[in-house]
Amino acid sequence: MHMPPRPGDDPILKARGPAHQPPGLDPVTAASRLWQALEPRRWPLPPDALPPGSALVGGAVRDGLLGRLGATPDLDVVVPDEAISLCRRLQQRHGGACVVLDADRSMARLVLGGWSLDLARMEPGGLTDDLGRRDYTINAMALPLAAGAAVVDPHGGLAHLAAGTLEAISEANLLDDPLRLLRGVRLASELGMRLSPSSLAWIEAHRQRLGAVAPERVLAELTKLATTALGHRGLSQALAIGLLDPWRAWESAHPPEALLALLTPERARALGLTTEEQTRALPLARLSAVLRPQALELLRASRSLQQRCGRLRPWQQRLGLARESTDPTSVLEPEASDGEPLVEAERLALHRALEQDLPALLLQRPLPLARHWLQRWRNNDDPLCHPRPPLNGMELQRALDVSPSPRLGALLDHLTAERAFGRLHDRDQALDAARRWLAQSGDRR
């Protein structure tokens, strides 16, 4: 699982544009600085507990160089021994839990003290051969655990990292696991890098191969992409390349790229979303913008995600994109060609559907008006943003001798709407309104 960078971490390498000359950083110096960033004294077990010839690989090396390590970074280590038996021995000596990840390829995970240590058997050809089978050069660097060892970088990952270029090792490596096609877009978005022309060409040429990947893995990668700061750009790029074609993701009343352009951290901050609100709203809004309910079902999304996107997407499409207005009540007007505002029943339906996720919709509304509605939504007692009947069913049954029935449900809906739009303010008014409604609708039993 990706961990956020620790505040204050200083990057060893700063990714730069291709016009800049990458800073010189030799593998020995890189190794020395990496050890400082990795703080091995904090690891759940000492590096010398692992067999000679072991090396740290993958994301921890890359993120350590970029100053993006979390408080407990995932540690991926290749070992010359059988990894599963090693993991079990380490469990016996140090505690924790051993989880077999892949018995055929001898991969296991030791979970210990809030850390995850993934162990994998090294390829028969040794460390260089092992790194040569990976996806992108920035993921194909290793830090041997032996004292004084230099970073092993057979494919130029240090230079590519410094230049801000995401370079696939080879076309064949991408096709070994087609999820790597989408992963390239996600990594570029997550790290603020650019795919090299050759890598981008390979991804586009083989975009249909992504459809053969297990849907759960595709969704997991898309979710990671939607969560990154530049996820709006990454998803737009994935659409432009055609990576999401197997799920016909972009069929909608409004082009998803135009909506994605609004779904940025900068806009979320301008709206005034807290970090927690932004973390919940941005990924949901982005996924809903590009994935129809049918696509989410095909990707085997959780029922919760399907329901949340299913409630949000129709209103994303109905209301369209931000336009300037000075009337706070117009923030939820549709963007249909006739320009007619939502009627009361529609507005109530919107707030019922999006009671928990209204900020995800507000991201696409005009900012002054969206701020108005955000403040209302934050008030749990707001009768429209959090619609509730002024009296519950049991109270109505006792006070008015109403029987449990669909008619009682209709009465509760009526009272909810009356309260939501400011026509009821206390219990007596609610009872009077209920009596009038029952009288107008016939026998109350």
Backbone hydrogen bonds in HBPLUS format (Angstrom, degrees):
<---DONOR---> <-ACCEPTOR-->    atom                        ^
c    i                          cat <-CA-CA->   ^        H-A-AA   ^      H-
h    n   atom  resd res      DA  || num        DHA   H-A  angle D-A-AA Bond
n    s   type  num  typ     dist DA aas  dist angle  dist       angle   num
A0006-ARG N   A0069-LEU O   2.91 MM  63  6.20 139.4  2.07 154.0 147.8     1
A0009-ASP N   A0006-ARG O   3.20 MM   3  5.82 161.9  2.23 140.6 139.4     2
A0012-ILE N   A0065-LEU O   2.78 MM  53  4.85 130.4  2.03 122.5 138.3     3
A0013-LEU N   A0065-LEU O   2.77 MM  52  5.62 160.1  1.81 160.1 157.7     4
A0016-ARG N   A0162-ALA O   2.76 MM 146  5.93 138.4  1.93 128.5 140.4     5
A0020-HIS N   A0017-GLY O   3.02 MM   3  5.68 162.5  2.05 120.2 125.6     6
A0030-ALA N   A0026-ASP O   2.93 MM   4  6.14 164.0  1.95 159.5 164.9     7
A0031-ALA N   A0027-PRO O   3.01 MM   4  6.08 152.0  2.09 136.9 143.4     8
A0151-VAL N   A0027-PRO O   3.13 MM 124  4.75 177.0  2.13 116.1 116.3     9
A0032-SER N   A0028-VAL O   3.05 MM   4  6.37 159.4  2.10 149.6 154.7    10
A0033-ARG N   A0029-THR O   3.01 MM   4  6.28 164.5  2.04 156.0 159.3    11
A0034-LEU N   A0030-ALA O   2.85 MM   4  5.97 147.1  1.96 143.8 154.0    12
A0035-TRP N   A0031-ALA O   3.04 MM   4  6.28 160.4  2.08 153.1 156.0    13
A0036-GLN N   A0032-SER O   3.38 MM   4  6.71 151.7  2.47 139.0 146.0    14
A0037-ALA N   A0033-ARG O   3.03 MM   4  6.36 155.2  2.10 147.0 153.5    15
A0038-LEU N   A0034-LEU O   2.78 MM   4  5.98 154.7  1.84 157.2 165.1    16
A0039-GLU N   A0035-TRP O   3.14 MM   4  6.14 137.6  2.33 141.9 149.5    17
A0042-ARG N   A0039-GLU O   2.89 MM   3  5.82 166.7  1.91 130.9 135.1    18
A0043-TRP N   A0040-PRO O   3.06 MM   3  5.13 155.5  2.12 104.1 111.8    19
A0049-ALA N   A0046-PRO O   2.89 MM   3  5.51 163.0  1.92 122.6 126.8    20
A0050-LEU N   A0047-PRO O   3.09 MM   3  5.81 167.6  2.10 119.9 123.9    21
A0054-SER N   A0051-PRO O   3.21 MM   3  5.98 143.3  2.36 144.2 145.7    22
A0145-LEU N   A0054-SER O   3.08 MM  91  5.96 175.3  2.08 144.0 144.1    23
A0055-ALA N   A0078-VAL O   3.06 MM  23  5.54 152.0  2.14 151.3 159.4    24
A0078-VAL N   A0055-ALA O   2.96 MM  23  5.54 155.2  2.03 160.7 161.9    25
A0056-LEU N   A0143-LEU O   2.95 MM  87  5.01 163.7  1.98 135.7 130.3    26
A0143-LEU N   A0056-LEU O   2.75 MM  87  5.01 160.3  1.79 148.7 155.6    27
A0057-VAL N   A0076-ASP O   2.83 MM  19  5.61 167.2  1.85 159.5 161.6    28
A0061-VAL N   A0058-GLY O   3.16 MM   3  5.74 127.1  2.45 113.3 124.8    29
A0062-ARG N   A0058-GLY O   3.19 MM   4  6.47 169.4  2.20 154.2 157.1    30
A0063-ASP N   A0059-GLY O   2.70 MM   4  5.71 171.0  1.71 156.2 159.3    31
A0064-GLY N   A0060-ALA O   2.90 MM   4  5.68 141.9  2.05 129.0 139.5    32
A0065-LEU N   A0061-VAL O   3.13 MM   4  6.32 153.1  2.21 145.7 151.6    33
A0066-LEU N   A0062-ARG O   3.14 MM   4  6.46 137.1  2.33 139.9 152.0    34
A0067-GLY N   A0063-ASP O   2.93 MM   4  5.90 106.8  2.48 136.4 152.0    35
A0068-ARG N   A0063-ASP O   2.75 MM   5  4.75 169.7  1.76 147.8 148.0    36
A0067-GLY N   A0064-GLY O   3.34 MM   3  5.12 158.8  2.39  96.0 102.2    37
A0075-LEU N   A0116-SER O   3.08 MM  41  6.36 174.4  2.08 168.5 168.4    38
A0118-ASP N   A0075-LEU O   2.76 MM  43  6.08 153.9  1.83 161.1 169.1    39
A0077-VAL N   A0118-ASP O   2.80 MM  41  6.08 172.2  1.81 171.5 173.1    40
A0120-ALA N   A0077-VAL O   3.02 MM  43  6.42 146.1  2.14 155.1 161.6    41
A0079-VAL N   A0120-ALA O   2.89 MM  41  6.17 157.1  1.94 157.8 163.8    42
A0122-MET N   A0079-VAL O   2.83 MM  43  5.43 159.0  1.87 154.8 151.9    43
A0086-LEU N   A0082-GLU O   3.22 MM   4  6.32 155.0  2.29 143.6 151.1    44
A0087-CYS N   A0083-ALA O   2.84 MM   4  5.97 155.8  1.90 145.7 152.2    45
A0088-ARG N   A0084-ILE O   3.07 MM   4  6.37 155.0  2.13 148.6 154.7    46
A0089-ARG N   A0085-SER O   3.04 MM   4  6.32 149.8  2.14 143.5 151.7    47
A0090-LEU N   A0086-LEU O   2.89 MM   4  6.17 160.6  1.92 155.0 160.4    48
A0091-GLN N   A0087-CYS O   2.90 MM   4  6.14 147.3  2.01 142.7 152.1    49
A0092-GLN N   A0088-ARG O   3.05 MM   4  6.30 155.1  2.12 143.0 148.7    50
A0093-ARG N   A0089-ARG O   3.05 MM   4  6.36 148.8  2.15 146.6 154.9    51
A0094-HIS N   A0090-LEU O   2.79 MM   4  5.77 161.7  1.82 152.5 157.7    52
A0095-GLY N   A0091-GLN O   2.74 MM   4  4.62 142.9  1.87 128.6 134.7    53
A0097-ALA N   A0111-VAL O   2.93 MM  14  5.19 151.5  2.01 139.2 148.5    54
A0111-VAL N   A0097-ALA O   2.89 MM  14  5.19 165.8  1.91 154.3 157.8    55
A0099-VAL N   A0109-ARG O   2.79 MM  10  5.02 160.6  1.83 149.4 155.9    56
A0109-ARG N   A0099-VAL O   2.72 MM  10  5.02 156.2  1.78 146.7 155.2    57
A0101-LEU N   A0107-MET O   2.84 MM   6  5.26 149.7  1.93 130.2 137.4    58
A0102-ASP N   A0107-MET O   3.13 MM   5  4.94 161.1  2.16 133.7 131.3    59
A0107-MET N   A0102-ASP O   2.93 MM   5  4.94 149.7  2.02 135.9 143.5    60
A0106-SER N   A0103-ALA O   3.35 MM   3  4.88 157.2  2.41  92.8  99.1    61
A0121-ARG N   A0106-SER O   3.13 MM  15  5.71 144.5  2.26 149.4 160.0    62
A0108-ALA N   A0119-LEU O   2.94 MM  11  5.34 158.5  1.99 149.7 156.8    63
A0119-LEU N   A0108-ALA O   2.76 MM  11  5.34 174.6  1.76 170.2 171.9    64
A0110-LEU N   A0117-LEU O   2.84 MM   7  5.06 166.7  1.86 142.6 146.2    65
A0117-LEU N   A0110-LEU O   2.89 MM   7  5.06 162.3  1.92 145.5 151.4    66
A0112-LEU N   A0115-TRP O   3.01 MM   3  5.31 153.1  2.08 139.3 147.6    67
A0115-TRP N   A0112-LEU O   2.97 MM   3  5.31 160.1  2.01 115.5 121.9    68
A0126-GLY N   A0123-GLU O   2.94 MM   3  5.66 166.6  1.96 129.2 131.5    69
A0130-ASP N   A0126-GLY O   2.94 MM   4  6.18 153.2  2.01 150.6 159.3    70
A0131-LEU N   A0127-LEU O   2.91 MM   4  6.19 160.9  1.95 156.8 160.4    71
A0132-GLY N   A0128-THR O   3.04 MM   4  6.20 142.2  2.18 139.4 149.8    72
A0133-ARG N   A0130-ASP O   3.23 MM   3  5.63 163.1  2.26 109.5 114.7    73
A0134-ARG N   A0131-LEU O   3.21 MM   3  5.59 167.2  2.23 116.3 118.1    74
A0169-ILE N   A0135-ASP O   2.95 MM  34  5.99 168.1  1.96 149.5 150.3    75
A0139-ASN N   A0136-TYR O   2.86 MM   3  5.40 151.7  1.94 115.9 125.2    76
A0137-THR N   A0167-GLU O   2.89 MM  30  5.86 164.5  1.91 174.7 175.1    77
A0140-ALA N   A0137-THR O   2.97 MM   3  4.85 159.1  2.02 102.9 109.2    78
A0142-ALA N   A0152-VAL O   2.98 MM  10  5.07 154.2  2.05 141.0 148.7    79
A0152-VAL N   A0142-ALA O   2.83 MM  10  5.07 162.6  1.86 150.4 155.0    80
A0149-ALA N   A0146-ALA O   3.26 MM   3  5.72 163.2  2.29 134.3 133.5    81
A0160-HIS N   A0156-GLY O   3.06 MM   4  6.30 164.4  2.08 155.8 160.7    82
A0161-LEU N   A0157-GLY O   2.80 MM   4  5.85 155.0  1.86 148.5 155.5    83
A0162-ALA N   A0158-LEU O   3.03 MM   4  6.22 158.3  2.08 144.7 150.4    84
A0163-ALA N   A0159-ALA O   2.93 MM   4  6.11 145.9  2.04 143.6 153.2    85
A0164-GLY N   A0160-HIS O   3.00 MM   4  6.01 115.2  2.44 136.5 150.8    86
A0165-THR N   A0160-HIS O   2.95 MM   5  5.05 161.4  1.99 151.2 152.1    87
A0164-GLY N   A0161-LEU O   3.27 MM   3  5.19 150.5  2.37  96.1 104.8    88
A0194-ARG N   A0164-GLY O   2.97 MM  30  6.30 158.6  2.02 149.6 154.0    89
A0166-LEU N   A0194-ARG O   2.74 MM  28  5.73 170.7  1.75 143.8 145.8    90
A0196-SER N   A0166-LEU O   2.97 MM  30  5.83 159.7  2.01 153.2 147.7    91
A0174-LEU N   A0170-SER O   3.35 MM   4  6.70 150.3  2.45 142.1 148.8    92
A0175-LEU N   A0171-GLU O   3.18 MM   4  6.52 152.6  2.26 147.3 154.8    93
A0176-ASP N   A0172-ALA O   2.94 MM   4  6.22 127.5  2.22 143.5 158.0    94
A0176-ASP N   A0173-ASN O   3.30 MM   3  5.11 136.8  2.49  90.0 101.7    95
A0180-ARG N   A0177-ASP O   2.84 MM   3  5.90 171.0  1.84 137.9 140.3    96
A0181-LEU N   A0178-PRO O   2.97 MM   3  5.53 159.7  2.01 115.0 120.8    97
A0183-ARG N   A0179-LEU O   2.91 MM   4  6.17 156.3  1.97 148.7 156.4    98
A0184-GLY N   A0180-ARG O   3.01 MM   4  6.00 144.3  2.14 135.9 141.7    99
A0186-ARG N   A0182-LEU O   3.00 MM   4  6.34 160.0  2.04 151.7 158.0   100
A0187-LEU N   A0183-ARG O   2.74 MM   4  5.94 165.6  1.76 157.2 160.2   101
A0188-ALA N   A0184-GLY O   3.02 MM   4  6.13 163.3  2.05 146.1 150.9   102
A0189-SER N   A0185-VAL O   3.05 MM   4  6.22 154.1  2.12 143.6 150.7   103
A0190-GLU N   A0186-ARG O   2.77 MM   4  5.96 163.6  1.79 155.2 160.3   104
A0191-LEU N   A0187-LEU O   2.85 MM   4  5.84 162.1  1.89 153.0 156.7   105
A0192-GLY N   A0188-ALA O   2.98 MM   4  5.57 117.0  2.39 131.5 143.2   106
A0193-MET N   A0188-ALA O   2.90 MM   5  4.54 143.6  2.03 129.6 137.8   107
A0200-LEU N   A0196-SER O   2.89 MM   4  6.09 167.3  1.90 164.0 167.7   108
A0201-ALA N   A0197-PRO O   2.93 MM   4  6.08 152.6  2.01 144.3 151.9   109
A0202-TRP N   A0198-SER O   3.00 MM   4  6.27 155.9  2.06 148.4 154.2   110
A0203-ILE N   A0199-SER O   2.97 MM   4  6.23 160.9  2.01 152.3 157.5   111
A0204-GLU N   A0200-LEU O   2.99 MM   4  6.18 164.4  2.02 149.0 153.1   112
A0205-ALA N   A0201-ALA O   2.89 MM   4  6.00 156.2  1.95 145.9 153.1   113
A0206-HIS N   A0202-TRP O   3.10 MM   4  6.21 146.0  2.22 145.8 152.9   114
A0207-ARG N   A0204-GLU O   3.46 MM   3  5.09 171.3  2.46 103.8 103.1   115
A0209-ARG N   A0206-HIS O   2.91 MM   3  5.58 151.5  1.99 120.2 128.8   116
A0210-LEU N   A0207-ARG O   3.21 MM   3  5.90 161.1  2.24 116.4 121.2   117
A0211-GLY N   A0208-GLN O   3.10 MM   3  5.77 151.7  2.18 115.6 122.2   118
A0212-ALA N   A0209-ARG O   3.07 MM   3  5.65 163.0  2.10 115.3 120.5   119
A0213-VAL N   A0210-LEU O   3.09 MM   3  5.48 165.2  2.11 114.8 119.6   120
A0217-ARG N   A0214-ALA O   2.96 MM   3  5.52 129.3  2.23 114.4 126.7   121
A0218-VAL N   A0214-ALA O   3.24 MM   4  6.63 154.8  2.30 150.8 158.4   122
A0219-LEU N   A0215-PRO O   2.93 MM   4  6.16 167.3  1.95 156.7 159.5   123
A0220-ALA N   A0216-GLU O   3.00 MM   4  6.16 154.9  2.07 140.5 147.6   124
A0221-GLU N   A0217-ARG O   3.07 MM   4  6.29 154.8  2.13 144.9 150.8   125
A0222-LEU N   A0218-VAL O   2.88 MM   4  6.16 158.4  1.93 152.9 159.5   126
A0223-THR N   A0219-LEU O   2.81 MM   4  5.98 154.5  1.87 150.7 157.6   127
A0224-LYS N   A0220-ALA O   3.05 MM   4  6.31 154.5  2.12 141.5 147.9   128
A0225-LEU N   A0221-GLU O   2.93 MM   4  6.18 156.2  1.99 145.6 152.7   129
A0226-ALA N   A0222-LEU O   2.82 MM   4  6.09 158.9  1.87 150.5 155.8   130
A0227-THR N   A0223-THR O   3.11 MM   4  6.24 131.1  2.36 137.8 149.9   131
A0227-THR N   A0224-LYS O   3.15 MM   3  5.13 134.6  2.37  94.8 107.4   132
A0228-THR N   A0225-LEU O   3.22 MM   3  5.47 147.1  2.33 104.9 113.5   133
A0231-GLY N   A0228-THR O   2.99 MM   3  4.82 152.7  2.07 113.8 111.7   134
A0233-ARG N   A0230-LEU O   3.02 MM   3  5.48 125.4  2.33 109.1 121.8   135
A0234-GLY N   A0230-LEU O   3.04 MM   4  6.37 162.0  2.07 152.6 158.4   136
A0235-LEU N   A0231-GLY O   2.86 MM   4  5.95 163.3  1.89 150.6 153.8   137
A0236-SER N   A0232-HIS O   3.15 MM   4  6.21 152.2  2.23 133.7 141.6   138
A0237-GLN N   A0233-ARG O   2.85 MM   4  6.09 153.5  1.92 149.0 156.6   139
A0238-ALA N   A0234-GLY O   2.87 MM   4  6.14 155.2  1.93 145.8 152.9   140
A0239-LEU N   A0235-LEU O   2.96 MM   4  6.19 153.8  2.03 146.2 152.6   141
A0240-ALA N   A0236-SER O   2.89 MM   4  6.13 159.8  1.93 147.1 153.0   142
A0241-ILE N   A0237-GLN O   2.85 MM   4  6.04 159.3  1.89 155.0 159.8   143
A0242-GLY N   A0238-ALA O   3.13 MM   4  6.16 140.2  2.30 134.1 144.2   144
A0243-LEU N   A0238-ALA O   2.97 MM   5  5.28 138.0  2.15 159.8 162.0   145
A0242-GLY N   A0239-LEU O   3.13 MM   3  5.09 123.4  2.47  92.9 107.5   146
A0245-ASP N   A0242-GLY O   3.14 MM   3  5.19 165.9  2.16 108.4 111.5   147
A0247-TRP N   A0244-LEU O   3.04 MM   3  5.72 154.7  2.11 119.7 127.0   148
A0248-ARG N   A0245-ASP O   2.92 MM   3  4.91 170.8  1.92 115.0 117.7   149
A0258-ALA N   A0255-PRO O   3.15 MM   3  5.64 129.4  2.42 110.9 121.8   150
A0260-LEU N   A0256-PRO O   2.72 MM   4  5.92 166.3  1.74 158.9 163.3   151
A0261-ALA N   A0257-GLU O   3.04 MM   4  6.15 144.0  2.17 140.4 148.6   152
A0262-LEU N   A0259-LEU O   2.96 MM   3  5.53 153.1  2.03 114.8 122.8   153
A0263-LEU N   A0260-LEU O   2.91 MM   3  5.03 141.5  2.06 103.8 115.6   154
A0264-THR N   A0262-LEU O   3.00 MM   2  5.71 135.7  2.20 102.9  90.7   155
A0268-ALA N   A0264-THR O   3.01 MM   4  6.30 157.3  2.07 148.8 155.8   156
A0269-ARG N   A0265-PRO O   2.88 MM   4  6.12 154.6  1.94 149.2 155.2   157
A0270-ALA N   A0266-GLU O   2.91 MM   4  6.15 154.6  1.98 142.9 150.7   158
A0271-LEU N   A0267-ARG O   2.82 MM   4  6.02 147.6  1.93 147.1 155.6   159
A0272-GLY N   A0268-ALA O   3.12 MM   4  6.35 132.3  2.36 131.7 144.0   160
A0273-LEU N   A0268-ALA O   3.03 MM   5  5.61 160.4  2.07 163.8 158.2   161
A0272-GLY N   A0269-ARG O   2.96 MM   3  4.91 126.3  2.25  92.5 107.6   162
A0278-GLN N   A0274-THR O   2.78 MM   4  5.99 161.1  1.82 156.4 161.9   163
A0279-THR N   A0275-THR O   2.90 MM   4  6.06 158.7  1.95 149.0 154.5   164
A0280-ARG N   A0276-GLU O   3.20 MM   4  6.41 143.9  2.33 141.3 149.8   165
A0281-ALA N   A0277-GLU O   2.85 MM   4  5.95 157.6  1.90 150.2 157.2   166
A0282-LEU N   A0278-GLN O   3.01 MM   4  5.67 163.2  2.04 146.0 150.7   167
A0285-ALA N   A0281-ALA O   2.90 MM   4  6.04 167.7  1.92 160.1 163.8   168
A0286-ARG N   A0282-LEU O   2.95 MM   4  6.12 161.4  1.99 156.8 161.9   169
A0287-LEU N   A0283-PRO O   2.92 MM   4  6.07 171.9  1.93 154.9 157.0   170
A0288-SER N   A0284-LEU O   2.91 MM   4  5.97 163.8  1.94 152.6 157.8   171
A0289-ALA N   A0285-ALA O   2.99 MM   4  6.06 139.9  2.16 136.2 146.6   172
A0289-ALA N   A0286-ARG O   3.14 MM   3  5.09 122.9  2.48  92.5 107.0   173
A0290-VAL N   A0287-LEU O   3.23 MM   3  5.47 133.4  2.46 100.4 111.6   174
A0291-LEU N   A0287-LEU O   2.88 MM   4  5.79 142.7  2.02 155.5 165.0   175
A0295-ALA N   A0292-ARG O   2.97 MM   3  5.18 121.8  2.32 103.2 118.0   176
A0296-LEU N   A0292-ARG O   3.09 MM   4  6.48 157.8  2.14 157.1 163.2   177
A0297-GLU N   A0293-PRO O   3.02 MM   4  6.29 150.2  2.11 145.8 154.0   178
A0298-LEU N   A0294-GLN O   2.96 MM   4  6.24 156.0  2.02 144.9 151.3   179
A0299-LEU N   A0295-ALA O   2.88 MM   4  6.13 144.7  2.00 146.5 156.9   180
A0301-ALA N   A0296-LEU O   2.98 MM   5  5.39 173.4  1.98 159.8 160.0   181
A0300-ARG N   A0297-GLU O   3.00 MM   3  4.96 156.3  2.05 102.8 109.1   182
A0306-GLN N   A0302-SER O   3.00 MM   4  6.28 167.9  2.02 157.6 161.1   183
A0307-GLN N   A0303-ARG O   2.90 MM   4  6.07 158.1  1.95 148.8 154.8   184
A0308-ARG N   A0304-SER O   2.91 MM   4  6.13 163.4  1.94 153.2 157.8   185
A0309-CYS N   A0305-LEU O   2.94 MM   4  6.04 174.2  1.94 155.8 157.7   186
A0310-GLY N   A0306-GLN O   2.80 MM   4  5.74 148.4  1.90 138.5 149.0   187
A0311-ARG N   A0307-GLN O   2.91 MM   4  6.10 138.5  2.08 143.0 152.3   188
A0312-LEU N   A0308-ARG O   3.03 MM   4  6.24 151.3  2.11 144.4 152.5   189
A0313-ARG N   A0309-CYS O   2.85 MM   4  5.71 173.3  1.86 155.8 158.0   190
A0315-TRP N   A0312-LEU O   3.01 MM   3  5.60 126.4  2.31 116.8 129.8   191
A0316-GLN N   A0312-LEU O   3.00 MM   4  6.26 150.7  2.09 151.2 159.8   192
A0317-GLN N   A0313-ARG O   2.99 MM   4  6.24 160.1  2.03 158.2 162.1   193
A0318-ARG N   A0314-PRO O   2.86 MM   4  5.97 153.1  1.93 138.5 147.1   194
A0319-LEU N   A0315-TRP O   2.99 MM   4  5.81 169.3  2.00 144.6 147.4   195
A0320-GLY N   A0316-GLN O   3.22 MM   4  6.01 137.4  2.41 133.1 142.6   196
A0335-GLU N   A0318-ARG O   3.19 MM  17  6.53 161.9  2.22 138.9 142.4   197
A0330-SER N   A0327-ASP O   2.93 MM   3  5.46 157.5  1.98 118.8 126.1   198
A0331-VAL N   A0328-PRO O   3.48 MM   3  5.82 171.3  2.49 109.8 111.7   199
A0333-GLU N   A0330-SER O   2.98 MM   3  5.08 163.9  2.01 116.7 115.7   200
A0339-GLY N   A0336-ALA O   3.00 MM   3  5.34 148.6  2.11 108.6 118.3   201
A0346-GLU N   A0343-VAL O   3.01 MM   3  5.37 120.9  2.37 106.2 120.8   202
A0347-ARG N   A0343-VAL O   3.00 MM   4  6.31 159.6  2.04 157.5 164.1   203
A0348-LEU N   A0344-GLU O   2.90 MM   4  6.13 162.8  1.93 157.3 161.7   204
A0349-ALA N   A0345-ALA O   2.98 MM   4  6.13 154.1  2.05 138.7 146.3   205
A0350-LEU N   A0346-GLU O   2.86 MM   4  6.12 152.1  1.94 148.3 155.8   206
A0351-HIS N   A0347-ARG O   3.08 MM   4  6.40 164.7  2.11 151.3 153.7   207
A0352-ARG N   A0348-LEU O   2.94 MM   4  6.15 149.4  2.03 148.6 157.6   208
A0353-ALA N   A0349-ALA O   2.95 MM   4  6.09 159.3  1.99 146.3 152.0   209
A0354-LEU N   A0350-LEU O   2.88 MM   4  6.05 153.9  1.95 151.3 158.9   210
A0357-ASP N   A0354-LEU O   3.13 MM   3  4.86 124.4  2.45  90.6 105.7   211
A0358-LEU N   A0354-LEU O   2.94 MM   4  5.00 107.9  2.47 155.0 145.1   212
A0360-ALA N   A0357-ASP O   3.09 MM   3  5.68 139.9  2.25 116.0 125.6   213
A0361-LEU N   A0358-LEU O   2.91 MM   3  5.34 136.4  2.10 113.2 125.0   214
A0362-LEU N   A0358-LEU O   2.98 MM   4  6.28 157.7  2.03 153.8 161.1   215
A0363-LEU N   A0359-PRO O   3.21 MM   4  6.32 134.9  2.42 144.2 151.3   216
A0364-GLN N   A0361-LEU O   3.10 MM   3  5.96 162.3  2.13 123.9 127.8   217
A0365-ARG N   A0362-LEU O   3.01 MM   3  5.04 165.3  2.03 109.4 114.2   218
A0370-ALA N   A0366-PRO O   2.78 MM   4  5.86 156.2  1.84 158.3 165.9   219
A0371-ARG N   A0367-LEU O   2.89 MM   4  6.02 156.9  1.94 157.2 161.0   220
A0372-HIS N   A0368-PRO O   3.31 MM   4  6.55 150.3  2.40 134.6 141.9   221
A0373-TRP N   A0369-LEU O   3.10 MM   4  6.49 157.9  2.15 150.0 154.7   222
A0374-LEU N   A0370-ALA O   2.80 MM   4  6.01 143.5  1.93 145.3 156.6   223
A0375-GLN N   A0371-ARG O   3.06 MM   4  6.28 159.8  2.11 150.0 153.1   224
A0376-ARG N   A0372-HIS O   3.24 MM   4  6.58 153.2  2.32 139.8 147.2   225
A0377-TRP N   A0373-TRP O   2.85 MM   4  6.02 157.2  1.90 145.2 151.8   226
A0378-ARG N   A0374-LEU O   2.95 MM   4  6.19 148.2  2.05 147.8 155.8   227
A0379-ASN N   A0376-ARG O   3.11 MM   3  5.35 147.4  2.22 104.2 113.9   228
A0382-ASP N   A0379-ASN O   2.92 MM   3  5.47 169.3  1.93 123.3 125.5   229
A0386-HIS N   A0382-ASP O   3.04 MM   4  5.77 145.9  2.16 143.8 152.1   230
A0396-LEU N   A0392-ASN O   3.13 MM   4  6.46 158.4  2.18 154.7 160.8   231
A0397-GLN N   A0393-GLY O   2.96 MM   4  6.18 156.0  2.02 149.5 156.4   232
A0398-ARG N   A0394-MET O   3.02 MM   4  6.23 159.7  2.07 148.8 153.4   233
A0399-ALA N   A0395-GLU O   2.90 MM   4  6.01 165.8  1.92 150.8 155.4   234
A0400-LEU N   A0396-LEU O   2.90 MM   4  5.58 158.7  1.94 143.2 149.0   235
A0401-ASP N   A0397-GLN O   2.88 MM   4  4.77 122.4  2.22 124.9 131.3   236
A0408-LEU N   A0405-SER O   3.02 MM   3  5.25 127.3  2.31 102.7 115.4   237
A0409-GLY N   A0405-SER O   3.27 MM   4  6.75 152.8  2.35 145.8 153.1   238
A0410-ALA N   A0406-PRO O   2.92 MM   4  6.29 150.4  2.01 147.5 155.6   239
A0411-LEU N   A0407-ARG O   2.94 MM   4  6.23 149.8  2.03 144.3 152.4   240
A0412-LEU N   A0408-LEU O   2.95 MM   4  6.26 157.9  2.00 150.2 155.6   241
A0413-ASP N   A0409-GLY O   3.00 MM   4  6.28 152.9  2.08 145.4 152.8   242
A0414-HIS N   A0410-ALA O   2.97 MM   4  6.24 153.5  2.04 144.2 151.4   243
A0415-LEU N   A0411-LEU O   2.92 MM   4  6.23 164.2  1.95 156.5 159.8   244
A0416-THR N   A0412-LEU O   2.88 MM   4  6.04 151.4  1.97 144.6 153.0   245
A0417-ALA N   A0413-ASP O   3.04 MM   4  6.30 157.8  2.09 148.7 153.4   246
A0418-GLU N   A0414-HIS O   2.96 MM   4  6.24 159.3  2.00 150.2 156.5   247
A0419-ARG N   A0415-LEU O   2.95 MM   4  6.12 157.4  2.00 147.9 153.2   248
A0420-ALA N   A0416-THR O   2.86 MM   4  6.00 157.2  1.91 145.7 153.0   249
A0421-PHE N   A0417-ALA O   3.13 MM   4  6.28 149.5  2.23 150.0 154.8   250
A0423-ARG N   A0418-GLU O   2.86 MM   5  5.18 155.5  1.92 172.2 163.9   251
A0422-GLY N   A0419-ARG O   3.13 MM   3  5.24 159.8  2.17 114.0 112.7   252
A0430-ALA N   A0426-ASP O   3.09 MM   4  6.34 153.7  2.16 146.2 154.1   253
A0431-LEU N   A0427-ARG O   2.90 MM   4  6.23 156.9  1.95 155.2 160.8   254
A0432-ASP N   A0428-ASP O   2.96 MM   4  6.21 160.8  2.00 150.9 156.2   255
A0433-ALA N   A0429-GLN O   2.91 MM   4  6.11 160.7  1.95 148.5 154.0   256
A0434-ALA N   A0430-ALA O   2.91 MM   4  6.11 150.8  2.00 144.1 152.5   257
A0435-ARG N   A0431-LEU O   2.93 MM   4  6.19 157.1  1.98 149.3 154.9   258
A0436-ARG N   A0432-ASP O   3.00 MM   4  6.29 162.4  2.03 152.0 156.5   259
A0437-TRP N   A0433-ALA O   2.96 MM   4  6.17 160.2  2.00 146.6 152.2   260
A0438-LEU N   A0434-ALA O   2.93 MM   4  6.13 160.9  1.97 150.6 155.7   261
A0439-ALA N   A0435-ARG O   2.90 MM   4  6.08 155.7  1.95 148.5 155.5   262
A0440-GLN N   A0436-ARG O   2.93 MM   4  6.13 157.1  1.99 150.0 156.0   263
A0441-SER N   A0437-TRP O   2.97 MM   4  6.10 136.1  2.17 140.5 152.3   264
